[in-house]
Amino acid sequence: MFAGVKMKIGDEEYIVPAISLGQLRAGVTAQLQEHDALVAAGKTWAAVDIRGQIIYAALRRNYPDLDEAKLLDFLDLSNNGPIWLQVLGVSGFEPGENQAATATETGISNPSTKA
């Protein structure tokens, strides 16, 4: 089990670990960049889908048998942002202090791409 942040998602508690370097190399970096571009373009709904994919990738490190459909059923508009910020934070992609007030709103991985 990789270290991470304990979070209740749906009806279960999970330890949300950092995104691995292998995952970043295997496509998560491109997903993060696409997410940030979508947020900057105001395409929030498309960005939320990518968030789900990245959250799933992070959780699979500790829960390789996690069913993606089950996770996506647990994710909703009330918990997507906070879980996303935990994945970013534990992975070292924390928004700067000046961005903290809007981090839940945008949740971008690179504050310099914020429109």
DSSP file (Angstrom, degrees, kcal/mol; ACC not computed):
  #  RESIDUE AA STRUCTURE BP1 BP2  ACC     N-H-->O    O-->H-N    N-H-->O    O-->H-N    TCO  KAPPA ALPHA  PHI   PSI    X-CA   Y-CA   Z-CA
    1    1 A M              0   0    0      0, 0.0     2,-0.2     0, 0.0    61,-0.1   0.000 360.0 360.0 360.0 127.1    0.0    0.0    0.0
    2    2 A F        -     0   0    0     13,-0.1    60,-0.0     1,-0.1    13,-0.0  -0.591 360.0-103.1 -82.6 145.5    1.4    3.4   -1.0
    3    3 A A        +     0   0    0     -2,-0.2    15,-0.6    14,-0.0     2,-0.3  -0.288  62.7 123.8 -63.4 152.0    1.2    6.3    1.4
    4    4 A G  E     -A   17   0A   0     13,-0.2     2,-0.5    -3,-0.1    -1,-0.0  -0.923  59.0 -51.4-177.8-157.4   -1.4    8.9    0.7
    5    5 A V  E     -A   16   0A   0     11,-2.2    11,-3.2    -2,-0.3     2,-0.3  -0.899  46.4-126.6-108.9 129.1   -4.4   10.7    2.1
    6    6 A K  E     +A   15   0A   0     -2,-0.5     2,-0.3     9,-0.2     9,-0.2  -0.599  39.0 168.0 -74.9 131.3   -7.4    8.8    3.6
    7    7 A M  E     -A   14   0A   0      7,-3.0     7,-3.4    -2,-0.3     2,-0.6  -0.999  36.1-128.3-144.4 143.5  -10.7    9.8    2.0
    8    8 A K  E     -A   13   0A   0     -2,-0.3     2,-0.5     5,-0.3     5,-0.3  -0.835  28.5-178.8 -90.1 122.9  -14.2    8.5    2.1
    9    9 A I  E >   -A   12   0A   0      3,-2.9     3,-1.7    -2,-0.6     2,-0.4  -0.978  62.8 -37.8-124.7 116.1  -15.4    8.0   -1.5
   10   10 A G  T 3  S-     0   0    0     -2,-0.5    61,-0.0    64,-0.4    -2,-0.0  -0.565 125.2 -26.6  67.8-125.5  -18.9    6.8   -1.8
   11   11 A D  T 3  S+     0   0    0     -2,-0.4     2,-0.3    -3,-0.0    -1,-0.2   0.227 125.5  73.4-106.5  14.3  -19.4    4.3    1.0
   12   12 A E  E <  S-A    9   0A   0     -3,-1.7    -3,-2.9    -5,-0.0     2,-0.5  -0.912  72.5-126.6-129.0 154.4  -15.8    3.2    1.3
   13   13 A E  E     -A    8   0A   0     -2,-0.3     2,-0.3    -5,-0.3    -5,-0.3  -0.860  31.2-176.6 -99.9 134.0  -12.6    4.7    2.7
   14   14 A Y  E     -A    7   0A   0     -7,-3.4    -7,-3.0    -2,-0.5     2,-0.7  -0.891  29.4-129.4-125.3 154.8   -9.6    4.8    0.4
   15   15 A I  E     -A    6   0A   0     -2,-0.3    -9,-0.2    -9,-0.2    47,-0.2  -0.941  27.4-150.0-101.3 112.5   -6.0    5.8    0.8
   16   16 A V  E     -A    5   0A   0    -11,-3.2   -11,-2.2    -2,-0.7    43,-0.1  -0.745  18.4-164.4 -87.6 110.1   -5.4    8.2   -2.2
   17   17 A P  E     -A    4   0A   0      0, 0.0   -13,-0.2     0, 0.0    74,-0.1  -0.336  25.5 -86.2 -89.7 173.2   -1.7    7.9   -3.2
   18   18 A A        -     0   0    0    -15,-0.6     2,-0.3    72,-0.2    73,-0.1  -0.349  47.7 -99.1 -69.2 156.1    0.4   10.1   -5.4
   19   19 A I        -     0   0    0     68,-0.4    -1,-0.1    69,-0.1     2,-0.1  -0.639  47.3-123.2 -72.1 134.4    0.5    9.6   -9.1
   20   20 A S     >  -     0   0    0     -2,-0.3     4,-2.3     1,-0.1     5,-0.2  -0.363  11.3-117.6 -81.2 161.2    3.6    7.6  -10.0
   21   21 A L  H  > S+     0   0    0      1,-0.2     4,-2.6     2,-0.2     5,-0.2   0.870 117.9  56.1 -62.3 -36.0    6.4    8.7  -12.3
   22   22 A G  H  > S+     0   0    0      2,-0.2     4,-2.0     1,-0.2    -1,-0.2   0.903 107.4  47.7 -61.9 -41.6    5.5    5.6  -14.4
   23   23 A Q  H  4>S+     0   0    0      2,-0.2     5,-2.4     1,-0.2     6,-0.3   0.899 110.7  51.5 -66.5 -40.2    1.9    6.8  -14.7
   24   24 A L  I ><>S+     0   0    0     -4,-2.3     5,-1.5     4,-0.2     3,-1.1   0.929 113.1  45.2 -60.8 -44.4    3.1   10.3  -15.6
   25   25 A R  I 3<5S+     0   0    0     -4,-2.6    -1,-0.2     1,-0.2    -2,-0.2   0.840 108.2  58.7 -66.9 -33.6    5.3    8.9  -18.3
   26   26 A A  I 3<5S-     0   0    0     -4,-2.0    -1,-0.2    -5,-0.2    -2,-0.2   0.348 135.7 -67.6 -84.2   6.8    2.6    6.6  -19.6
   27   27 A G  I <>5S+     0   0    0     -3,-1.1     4,-1.9    -4,-0.3    -3,-0.2   0.290 105.4 105.5 133.6 -13.7    0.1    9.4  -20.3
   28   28 A V  I  ><S+     0   0    0     -5,-2.4     4,-2.7     1,-0.2    -4,-0.2   0.857  82.2  58.4 -67.8 -32.0   -1.0   11.1  -17.1
   29   29 A T  H  ><S+     0   0    0     -5,-1.5     4,-2.3    -6,-0.3    -1,-0.2   0.936 107.4  47.0 -59.7 -44.8    1.2   14.1  -17.9
   30   30 A A  H  > S+     0   0    0     -6,-0.4     4,-2.5     1,-0.2    -1,-0.2   0.882 111.3  51.7 -63.8 -38.0   -0.7   14.6  -21.2
   31   31 A Q  H  X S+     0   0    0     -4,-1.9     4,-2.9     2,-0.2    -2,-0.2   0.905 108.9  50.4 -65.7 -40.5   -4.0   14.2  -19.4
   32   32 A L  H  X S+     0   0    0     -4,-2.7     4,-2.5     2,-0.2    77,-0.3   0.918 111.9  47.6 -61.9 -43.4   -3.0   16.9  -16.9
   33   33 A Q  H  X S+     0   0    0     -4,-2.3     4,-2.1     2,-0.2    -2,-0.2   0.910 112.8  48.3 -64.9 -41.7   -2.0   19.2  -19.7
   34   34 A E  H  X S+     0   0    0     -4,-2.5     4,-2.5     2,-0.2    -2,-0.2   0.917 110.7  52.1 -63.9 -42.7   -5.3   18.5  -21.5
   35   35 A H  H  X S+     0   0    0     -4,-2.9     4,-2.5     1,-0.2    -2,-0.2   0.942 110.4  47.4 -56.1 -49.6   -7.2   19.1  -18.3
   36   36 A D  H  X S+     0   0    0     -4,-2.5     4,-2.5     1,-0.2    -1,-0.2   0.873 111.4  50.7 -64.2 -37.4   -5.5   22.5  -17.7
   37   37 A A  H  X S+     0   0    0     -4,-2.1     4,-1.7     2,-0.2    -1,-0.2   0.898 110.7  49.4 -66.6 -39.9   -6.1   23.6  -21.3
   38   38 A L  H  <>S+     0   0    0     -4,-2.5     5,-3.1     2,-0.2     4,-0.3   0.909 111.7  48.3 -65.3 -41.9   -9.8   22.6  -21.0
   39   39 A V  H ><5S+     0   0    0     -4,-2.5     3,-1.5     1,-0.2    -2,-0.2   0.929 110.9  50.7 -62.7 -44.6  -10.2   24.6  -17.8
   40   40 A A  H 3<5S+     0   0    0     -4,-2.5    -1,-0.2     1,-0.3    -2,-0.2   0.824 110.2  50.5 -63.0 -30.5   -8.4   27.6  -19.3
   41   41 A A  T 3<5S-     0   0    0     -4,-1.7    -1,-0.3    -5,-0.1    -2,-0.2   0.433 118.9-111.9 -86.5   0.2  -10.8   27.4  -22.3
   42   42 A G  T < 5S+     0   0    0     -3,-1.5     2,-1.2    -4,-0.3     3,-0.2   0.669  75.3 135.5  79.8  16.7  -13.8   27.2  -19.9
   43   43 A K     >< +     0   0    0     -5,-3.1     4,-1.8     1,-0.2     3,-0.2  -0.523  18.3 158.9 -97.2  66.7  -14.7   23.6  -20.8
   44   44 A T  H  >  +     0   0    0     -2,-1.2     4,-2.1     1,-0.2    -1,-0.2   0.864  65.8  55.1 -60.4 -42.5  -15.3   22.5  -17.3
   45   45 A W  H  > S+     0   0    0      1,-0.2     4,-1.2    -3,-0.2    -1,-0.2   0.897 108.9  47.6 -64.5 -39.8  -17.4   19.4  -18.1
   46   46 A A  H  > S+     0   0    0     -3,-0.2     4,-1.3     1,-0.2    -1,-0.2   0.875 110.9  52.9 -66.6 -36.1  -14.8   17.9  -20.4
   47   47 A A  H  X S+     0   0    0     -4,-1.8     4,-2.2     1,-0.2    -2,-0.2   0.864 102.0  59.0 -66.2 -35.8  -12.2   18.6  -17.7
   48   48 A V  H  X S+     0   0    0     -4,-2.1     4,-2.0     1,-0.2    -1,-0.2   0.874 102.1  54.2 -62.4 -37.1  -14.2   16.8  -15.0
   49   49 A D  H  X S+     0   0    0     -4,-1.2     4,-1.6     1,-0.2    -1,-0.2   0.916 108.7  48.1 -62.8 -42.8  -14.1   13.6  -17.2
   50   50 A I  H  X S+     0   0    0     -4,-1.3     4,-2.3     1,-0.2     5,-0.2   0.880 106.7  57.6 -65.6 -37.4  -10.3   13.8  -17.3
   51   51 A R  H  X S+     0   0    0     -4,-2.2     4,-3.0     1,-0.2     5,-0.2   0.932 104.5  52.0 -56.2 -45.2  -10.2   14.3  -13.5
   52   52 A G  H  X S+     0   0    0     -4,-2.0     4,-2.3     1,-0.2    -1,-0.2   0.895 109.1  49.8 -58.7 -41.3  -12.1   11.0  -13.1
   53   53 A Q  H  X S+     0   0    0     -4,-1.6     4,-2.1     2,-0.2    -1,-0.2   0.897 113.8  44.8 -64.3 -41.1   -9.6    9.2  -15.3
   54   54 A I  H  X S+     0   0    0     -4,-2.3     4,-2.4     2,-0.2    -2,-0.2   0.893 111.9  51.3 -73.0 -39.9   -6.6   10.6  -13.3
   55   55 A I  H  X S+     0   0    0     -4,-3.0     4,-2.6    -5,-0.2    -2,-0.2   0.925 111.1  49.8 -59.6 -44.1   -8.3   10.0   -9.9
   56   56 A Y  H  X S+     0   0    0     -4,-2.3     4,-2.1    -5,-0.2    -2,-0.2   0.916 109.1  51.6 -61.0 -44.4   -8.9    6.4  -11.1
   57   57 A A  H  X S+     0   0    0     -4,-2.1     4,-0.6     1,-0.2    -2,-0.2   0.920 111.5  47.1 -59.4 -44.6   -5.2    6.0  -12.2
   58   58 A A  H >X S+     0   0    0     -4,-2.4     3,-1.3     1,-0.2     4,-0.5   0.944 112.5  48.7 -62.9 -47.7   -4.0    7.2   -8.8
   59   59 A L  H >X S+     0   0    0     -4,-2.6     4,-2.3     1,-0.3     3,-1.0   0.819  99.1  67.6 -64.2 -30.9   -6.3    4.9   -6.8
   60   60 A R  H 3< S+     0   0    0     -4,-2.1    -1,-0.3     1,-0.3    -2,-0.2   0.729  86.5  70.1 -64.3 -19.9   -5.3    1.9   -8.9
   61   61 A R  H << S+     0   0    0     -3,-1.3    -1,-0.3    -4,-0.6    -2,-0.2   0.911 115.9  23.6 -61.5 -40.4   -1.9    2.1   -7.3
   62   62 A N  H << S+     0   0    0     -3,-1.0    -2,-0.2    -4,-0.5    -1,-0.2   0.677 134.6  38.0 -96.3 -20.8   -3.4    1.0   -4.0
   63   63 A Y    ><  +     0   0    0     -4,-2.3     3,-2.3     1,-0.1    -1,-0.2  -0.622  61.8 170.2-132.5  73.0   -6.5   -0.8   -5.4
   64   64 A P  T 3  S+     0   0    0      0, 0.0    -1,-0.1     0, 0.0    -4,-0.1   0.731  81.3  52.0 -60.7 -22.1   -5.5   -2.6   -8.6
   65   65 A D  T 3  S+     0   0    0     -3,-0.1     2,-0.1     2,-0.1    -5,-0.1   0.342  78.0 133.7 -94.7   6.6   -8.9   -4.4   -8.6
   66   66 A L    <   -     0   0    0     -3,-2.3     2,-0.5    -7,-0.1     3,-0.1  -0.362  58.0-127.7 -60.8 129.7  -10.9   -1.2   -8.3
   67   67 A D     >  -     0   0    0      1,-0.2     4,-2.3    -2,-0.1     5,-0.2  -0.695   9.0-148.9 -82.4 123.7  -13.7   -1.1  -10.8
   68   68 A E  H  > S+     0   0    0     -2,-0.5     4,-2.8     1,-0.2     5,-0.2   0.890  97.3  53.0 -61.9 -40.7  -13.7    2.1  -12.8
   69   69 A A  H  > S+     0   0    0      2,-0.2     4,-1.7     1,-0.2    -1,-0.2   0.895 108.8  50.5 -62.4 -39.0  -17.5    2.1  -13.2
   70   70 A K  H  > S+     0   0    0      2,-0.2     4,-1.5     1,-0.2    -2,-0.2   0.934 111.6  47.8 -63.7 -45.5  -17.9    1.8   -9.5
   71   71 A L  H  X S+     0   0    0     -4,-2.3     4,-2.0     1,-0.2     3,-0.4   0.934 110.5  51.0 -60.9 -45.5  -15.5    4.7   -8.8
   72   72 A L  H  < S+     0   0    0     -4,-2.8    -1,-0.2     1,-0.3    -2,-0.2   0.811 107.3  54.3 -65.1 -28.6  -17.3    6.9  -11.4
   73   73 A D  H  < S+     0   0    0     -4,-1.7    -1,-0.3    -5,-0.2    -2,-0.2   0.832 109.5  48.4 -69.6 -31.7  -20.6    6.1   -9.7
   74   74 A F  H  < S+     0   0    0     -4,-1.5   -64,-0.4    -3,-0.4     2,-0.2   0.819  97.1  84.0 -75.8 -32.0  -19.1    7.3   -6.4
   75   75 A L     <  +     0   0    0     -4,-2.0     2,-0.3    -5,-0.1   -66,-0.0  -0.533  55.8 153.8 -76.3 136.1  -17.7   10.6   -8.0
   76   76 A D    >>  -     0   0    0     -2,-0.2     4,-2.3     0, 0.0     3,-0.5  -0.845  59.5 -83.1-146.7-176.5  -20.1   13.5   -8.2
   77   77 A L  T 34 S+     0   0    0     -2,-0.3     4,-0.4     1,-0.2    -2,-0.0   0.704 123.0  55.2 -70.5 -17.9  -20.0   17.2   -8.3
   78   78 A S  T 34 S+     0   0    0      1,-0.1    -1,-0.2     2,-0.1    -3,-0.1   0.781 121.7  24.4 -85.0 -25.9  -19.8   17.5   -4.5
   79   79 A N  T <> S+     0   0    0     -3,-0.5     4,-2.2     2,-0.1     5,-0.3   0.594 101.0  82.5-113.7 -12.5  -16.7   15.3   -4.1
   80   80 A N  H  X S+     0   0    0     -4,-2.3     4,-2.6     1,-0.2     5,-0.2   0.929  94.3  47.1 -58.9 -48.4  -14.9   15.5   -7.4
   81   81 A G  H  > S+     0   0    0     -4,-0.4     4,-2.6     2,-0.2     5,-0.2   0.944 113.6  45.4 -61.7 -51.6  -13.2   18.8   -6.6
   82   82 A P  H  > S+     0   0    0      0, 0.0     4,-1.7     0, 0.0    -1,-0.2   0.892 116.1  46.5 -62.0 -38.7  -11.9   17.8   -3.1
   83   83 A I  H  X S+     0   0    0     -4,-2.2     4,-2.4     2,-0.2    -2,-0.2   0.922 111.6  52.3 -67.8 -42.6  -10.7   14.4   -4.3
   84   84 A W  H  X S+     0   0    0     -4,-2.6     4,-2.6    -5,-0.3     5,-0.2   0.922 108.7  50.0 -57.3 -46.2   -9.0   16.0   -7.3
   85   85 A L  H  X S+     0   0    0     -4,-2.6     4,-2.8     1,-0.2    -1,-0.2   0.850 109.0  52.5 -64.2 -33.5   -7.2   18.5   -5.1
   86   86 A Q  H  X S+     0   0    0     -4,-1.7     4,-2.9     2,-0.2     5,-0.3   0.919 109.4  48.8 -66.8 -43.0   -6.0   15.6   -2.8
   87   87 A V  H  X S+     0   0    0     -4,-2.4     4,-1.3     2,-0.2   -68,-0.4   0.936 115.2  44.9 -61.1 -46.2   -4.6   13.7   -5.8
   88   88 A L  H  X>S+     0   0    0     -4,-2.6     5,-3.1     2,-0.2     4,-0.5   0.942 115.7  47.0 -61.4 -47.4   -2.9   16.9   -7.0
   89   89 A G  H ><5S+     0   0    0     -4,-2.8     3,-1.3     1,-0.2     5,-0.3   0.927 112.2  46.8 -63.7 -47.5   -1.6   17.7   -3.6
   90   90 A V  H 3<5S+     0   0    0     -4,-2.9    -1,-0.2     1,-0.3   -72,-0.2   0.763 112.9  52.7 -67.3 -22.8   -0.3   14.3   -2.6
   91   91 A S  H 3<5S-     0   0    0     -4,-1.3    -1,-0.3    -5,-0.3    -2,-0.2   0.495 120.9-106.9 -89.4  -5.3    1.4   14.2   -6.1
   92   92 A G  T <<5S+     0   0    0     -3,-1.3    -3,-0.2    -4,-0.5    -2,-0.1   0.617  88.1 116.8  91.4  13.2    3.2   17.5   -5.6
   93   93 A F      < +     0   0    0     -5,-3.1    -4,-0.2    -6,-0.2    -3,-0.1  -0.239  38.0 156.7-104.7  43.2    1.0   19.5   -8.0
   94   94 A E        -     0   0    0     -5,-0.3     3,-0.1    -6,-0.2    15,-0.0  -0.475  44.5-117.9 -73.2 135.0   -0.4   21.9   -5.4
   95   95 A P        -     0   0    0      0, 0.0    -1,-0.1     0, 0.0     5,-0.1  -0.363  41.0 -95.7 -63.1 151.9   -1.7   25.3   -6.6
   96   96 A G    >>  -     0   0    0      1,-0.1     3,-1.3     3,-0.1     4,-0.6  -0.138  36.0-100.7 -65.0 166.1    0.1   28.2   -5.2
   97   97 A E  G >4 S+     0   0    0      1,-0.3     3,-1.0     2,-0.2     4,-0.4   0.853 122.9  57.1 -59.2 -36.2   -1.2   30.1   -2.1
   98   98 A N  G 34 S+     0   0    0      1,-0.2    -1,-0.3     2,-0.1     3,-0.3   0.743 108.2  48.4 -67.6 -21.0   -2.6   32.9   -4.3
   99   99 A Q  G X> S+     0   0    0     -3,-1.3     3,-1.3     1,-0.2     4,-0.8   0.535  84.2  95.2 -92.3  -8.2   -4.6   30.3   -6.2
  100  100 A A  G X< S+     0   0    0     -3,-1.0     3,-0.7    -4,-0.6     4,-0.5   0.826  77.1  58.3 -58.5 -35.6   -6.0   28.6   -3.1
  101  101 A A  G 34 S+     0   0    0     -4,-0.4    -1,-0.3    -3,-0.3     4,-0.1   0.819 119.2  30.2 -65.4 -29.5   -9.2   30.6   -3.0
  102  102 A T  G <> S+     0   0    0     -3,-1.3     4,-2.6    -4,-0.1     5,-0.4   0.313  89.6 103.2-110.1   7.1  -10.2   29.3   -6.4
  103  103 A A  H <X S+     0   0    0     -4,-0.8     4,-1.4    -3,-0.7    -2,-0.1   0.885  81.9  50.8 -59.8 -39.7   -8.4   26.0   -6.4
  104  104 A T  H  4 S+     0   0    0     -4,-0.5    -1,-0.2     1,-0.2    -2,-0.1   0.879 112.1  48.9 -64.8 -36.1  -11.7   24.1   -5.8
  105  105 A E  H  4 S+     0   0    0     -3,-0.2    -2,-0.2    -4,-0.1    -1,-0.2   0.939 131.8  13.6 -68.2 -47.7  -13.2   25.9   -8.7
  106  106 A T  H  < S-     0   0    0     -4,-2.6    -3,-0.2     2,-0.1    -2,-0.2   0.879  71.8-171.2 -99.8 -46.8  -10.4   25.3  -11.2
  107  107 A G     <  +     0   0    0     -4,-1.4     2,-0.1    -5,-0.4    -4,-0.1   0.836  22.5 173.5  57.7  35.5   -8.2   22.6   -9.7
  108  108 A I        -     0   0    0      1,-0.1    -1,-0.2   -72,-0.1    -2,-0.1  -0.433  35.7-138.9 -75.7 151.2   -5.6   23.0  -12.3
  109  109 A S  S    S+     0   0    0    -77,-0.3    -1,-0.1     1,-0.2   -76,-0.1   0.714  95.4  40.6 -82.1 -20.6   -2.3   21.1  -11.9
  110  110 A N    >   -     0   0    0    -78,-0.2     3,-2.4     1,-0.1     4,-0.3  -0.917  69.5-159.6-130.2 105.6   -0.2   24.1  -13.1
  111  111 A P  G >  S+     0   0    0      0, 0.0     3,-1.5     0, 0.0    -1,-0.1   0.755  88.3  69.2 -58.2 -23.7   -1.3   27.4  -11.7
  112  112 A S  G 3  S+     0   0    0      1,-0.3     0, 0.0     3,-0.0     0, 0.0   0.665  93.2  58.5 -70.8 -13.2    0.6   29.2  -14.5
  113  113 A T  G <  S+     0   0    0     -3,-2.4    -1,-0.3     2,-0.0     2,-0.2   0.455  76.5 120.9 -92.8  -0.5   -2.0   27.9  -17.1
  114  114 A K    <         0   0    0     -3,-1.5   -74,-0.1    -4,-0.3   -77,-0.1  -0.433 360.0 360.0 -66.3 131.4   -4.9   29.5  -15.3
  115  115 A A              0   0    0     -2,-0.2    -1,-0.2   -76,-0.0    -3,-0.0   0.472 360.0 360.0 -74.1 360.0   -6.8   31.9  -17.6
